[in-house]
Each structure stands twice: as structure tokens, then as C-alpha cells.
Amino acid sequence: MQALPPSCPPLPDLPPLFWTEVAKQVAYWQEFFAQAPPGDAHPDEMRKICITRIKTRLKRLHAGKITGRGLFEMAHYAACLTVIDSRN
């Protein structure tokens, strides 16, 4: 398991493909925030969205309803949250 920012909800043991996707998406989100015009990407708002979406997918995971796509989406939110917290 990789280190996630403290604002990220605790994640269960997830498959290596999840972490590979997180690593890929970190690069995307770093570029996104570097190229975003000032005022377009509000980190605080995006942080709240990411945390909410991660919690939603975790509830689905615990209910046994999460699919591969859900893990894929959660990887995107975890990567975005990692970049946001590393920038502040």
C-alpha cells in the first residue's frame, strides 16, 4: 500500500493494479493543476469532491457492490487528492 495523504479516508488492502492506476493518475493530476488557469481549479472544492467520492466507493466496496470500474474511479480520486494535498 502506498502512502496517501492524511485527508484520504483509510483504504482497505487493494490490488496492485489499483496502485498502478493511482501512480499513473498522479502524473495526470500534477499536469492538470500546473496548467490550470488561476481560479479554475479550486483545490478545496476538489478535495471535498474527492473525499466524498472515495467514501461512496468504499461503501459500495464494503457492500460487495463495487466493480473494477469503481476501483478504477476510486484510483483517480485518490490520485487527485494526493496531488492536491502535496501542493498545499
Backbone torsions as a table, in degrees:
resi	resn	phi	psi	omega
1	MET	NA	135.6	180.0
2	GLN	-86.5	164.3	178.3
3	ALA	-78.7	126.6	176.1
4	LEU	-109.3	159.9	-179.9
5	PRO	-65.0	155.9	-179.4
6	PRO	-60.5	-25.6	-179.1
7	SER	-75.4	-12.7	-179.2
8	CYS	-77.9	133.5	175.0
9	PRO	-59.7	148.2	179.9
10	PRO	-61.5	134.5	-179.1
11	LEU	-105.3	144.1	175.9
12	PRO	-72.1	178.9	176.2
13	ASP	-65.4	117.4	-177.0
14	LEU	-115.5	156.7	-176.4
15	PRO	-65.8	155.4	179.5
16	PRO	-56.3	-31.2	179.1
17	LEU	-62.5	-32.2	176.3
18	PHE	-60.8	-48.5	-177.4
19	TRP	-69.2	-31.7	175.2
20	THR	-63.7	-42.5	178.6
21	GLU	-66.2	-39.1	176.8
22	VAL	-59.2	-47.0	-179.2
23	ALA	-60.2	-41.2	178.4
24	LYS	-64.4	-42.6	-175.5
25	GLN	-74.7	-24.2	175.6
26	VAL	-59.4	-44.0	178.4
27	ALA	-61.3	-41.4	178.6
28	TYR	-61.5	-48.0	-176.9
29	TRP	-69.3	-31.1	175.4
30	GLN	-63.0	-44.6	178.3
31	GLU	-66.1	-41.2	179.5
32	PHE	-57.2	-50.3	-178.4
33	PHE	-70.9	-29.8	178.2
34	ALA	-69.0	-33.0	-175.8
35	GLN	-99.4	-6.4	-177.7
36	ALA	-70.8	133.1	176.0
37	PRO	-61.2	145.7	179.8
38	PRO	-54.9	133.1	178.8
39	GLY	92.8	-16.0	-178.9
40	ASP	-80.5	-38.4	-177.9
41	ALA	-110.9	98.3	-179.8
42	HIS	-85.5	107.5	-175.9
43	PRO	-57.2	-39.6	-178.1
44	ASP	-65.1	-41.8	178.3
45	GLU	-66.4	-43.3	-179.7
46	MET	-66.4	-35.6	177.9
47	ARG	-61.0	-46.1	179.6
48	LYS	-61.3	-43.4	179.2
49	ILE	-61.8	-46.8	-178.7
50	CYS	-60.7	-46.1	-178.9
51	ILE	-63.4	-42.8	178.8
52	THR	-61.7	-45.3	-178.4
53	ARG	-67.6	-37.1	177.6
54	ILE	-64.3	-44.3	179.4
55	LYS	-61.8	-40.1	178.5
56	THR	-61.4	-45.4	-179.1
57	ARG	-69.4	-32.1	176.0
58	LEU	-66.2	-39.4	176.4
59	LYS	-61.1	-42.2	178.4
60	ARG	-65.4	-38.9	179.0
61	LEU	-61.9	-46.0	-179.3
62	HIS	-68.3	-26.4	177.8
63	ALA	-84.7	-3.8	-179.7
64	GLY	78.0	17.8	-176.6
65	LYS	-105.5	1.1	-176.6
66	ILE	-82.3	140.9	179.3
67	THR	-109.3	179.7	176.0
68	GLY	-58.5	-36.9	179.0
69	ARG	-64.1	-38.6	178.2
70	GLY	-62.6	-41.1	176.5
71	LEU	-66.3	-38.9	178.0
72	PHE	-60.9	-46.2	179.3
73	GLU	-64.9	-41.7	180.0
74	MET	-63.4	-33.4	177.0
75	ALA	-62.7	-38.7	178.7
76	HIS	-64.3	-44.9	-179.7
77	TYR	-67.2	-39.1	178.5
78	ALA	-64.5	-39.2	178.8
79	ALA	-67.1	-43.9	178.9
80	CYS	-60.3	-45.8	179.7
81	LEU	-62.6	-39.0	178.3
82	THR	-61.0	-45.3	-179.3
83	VAL	-67.4	-43.0	180.0
84	ILE	-59.3	-47.5	-178.0
85	ASP	-69.4	-29.5	179.2
86	SER	-74.6	-22.9	-179.8
87	ARG	-82.3	-18.3	-177.2
88	ASN	-100.6	NA	NA
